[in-house]
Amino acid sequence: MRLTRQTNYAIRILMYCAANDGNLSRIGEIAQAYTVSELFLFKILQPLVENGFIETVRGRNGGVKLGKPAKDITLFDVVRVTEENFAMAECFENDAADCPLIDSCGLNSALRKALNAFFEVLAQFTIEDIVDKRDVRALLGIDILTPRLATAS
């Protein structure tokens, strides 16, 4: 299973916010840390905000922050809202009725089990689990930024 670029960066946004916990993060800072465009990150924000993973704070001193604790956001949660399609083969898709083996194919069953195992592993890891705050903060350049407290409104 290959995750989309959108999912990859959705997880990275959450990691950045978790590493910068207690402070607001600006999309420009996140984009610079990951060398990706701000426009691309703004597009990714929508499902994260809609599902309560990210909160936005408007205004001159605004930014983004985690909408819930990092320990409460699993990788599966993020993948579920950012991936559009989990079809691993054509037989997973709607036009599978064209296949004469659809009701007795072992491949379909094996791939479904593999996909479920993938989801089970993702559900075991949270954003908190994958962020070592000390190392991630330094690697992303967060320590050199001027903090903006997340309580700003």
N, C-alpha and C positions, 0 to 999 in steps of 0.2 A: 504494500500500500504506500503510495507516495502522496504526501500532503501538499496542498497548494501553497504557493508563495503567500497568499492571503493568510492562511492559517499559521504559517511560520512566523510572519510578522505580527499577527494578533498575539501570539504567545510571547514574542519579544517585547511588545508594548506592555503587556502585563508584567513581565519580568522586570522591565525598567521601572515601572510604577512601584512594584514590590520592593525593589532595591532602594527606591527613593521614598520609602514609606514615611508618612508624616508630612511630606512636602508635596506641593503641586509640581507636575512635570509639564513642560511645554512640548507641543508636537515638534517644533523646530529642533529642540534639544534631542528628542528621541530620534528624529530623522538624521541628525548629524552623527549621533552615536552609532547608528547602524548604516550610515552612508546610503540612505534611500530618500526618495522625495517626500516632502511633506504632504503633497496631494495624495499620494498612494496611501500614506498612513491615515489621512482624514477619511478616506473611503473605507478603510478597515475598522475605524472607530464605531461606525453605526451599529453593527451587530453586537459589539462589546457593550455599548451604552444601552441598547434596547434590552439586553439580557442582564443588566445590572452588574456587569463585571467592571465597568469603568463609569465614573461620574465626571461630568464636565463642570468647571467653574468658569463662568463668563467674566469678562471685564479685563481691564488693563493688567491686572496681576493674576489673571485666571490661568487655567491649565487643566490637566486631567489628573485623576487619582483613582486608586482602586475603589470600586463600589462596594466591595465586601472583602473580608480578610483573605490574604493570599492562601491561607490554609484551607479555605472553603471553596477554592476554584480548582477543579481538577483539569488535567489536560484533556480528558474526554469531554468535559463541559465545553471547552473552547472549540475543540474539533467539531463537535455536534452542531454548533451554531455558525461555524465559518466554512465548513465543507458543504458543497452542494450535492455531491454525488458519491456514493460509496460503492458503486458498481465496480467489481473487480474483473468482470468479464461480461460479454454481451448478454449472457443468460440471466444476469441480474436486472437487466433493463426491461422496460415495458414491452418491447417487441420480441420478448423471449418466446412467445406463443408460436413463432415460426419454427422453432427447433423441435424436431420429432422426439427428442430425448427429454424434454422439459420435466416430465413427471417421474423419470427414473434415472436421472443423470447423477452419478457420483461426484462429478466435478463441482456441480453447483453446491452440493451438500458440503464438500470439503472446503470450498472457498468461503461459505457462510460460517463454518466453524473457525476458520482462520481469521476472518473479519471480527467475529465475536471475541476471540482471544486477544486480538489487537486492542479492541475497545476495553476489555477487562484490564489490560496492563495500563492503558492510559488513565483509567479511572483510579488506579492506585497511586498516581503521582499528582501532587498539587503544585501550584505556582511556587508556594513556599519551599517545597522540596527541591526545586530545581534552581533556586536562587541562594547562593552563598553571598549574603549581603556585602561582606567586606570585599571579596574579590570582584564581584559584579560591579559594585559601585566604582571601584578603581578602573576596571576595564572599560566601562562606559563613560568615564569622565565625570561622573556625578559629584565626586568629592570636590571638584574645582568650581562647581556652580554655586551661585548665591541662593540659599534656600528660600522658598516661598511656602509658608505654612499652608497646609491643606485646609485650614479653617477660613481662608480668605473667601469673600463672597462678592 
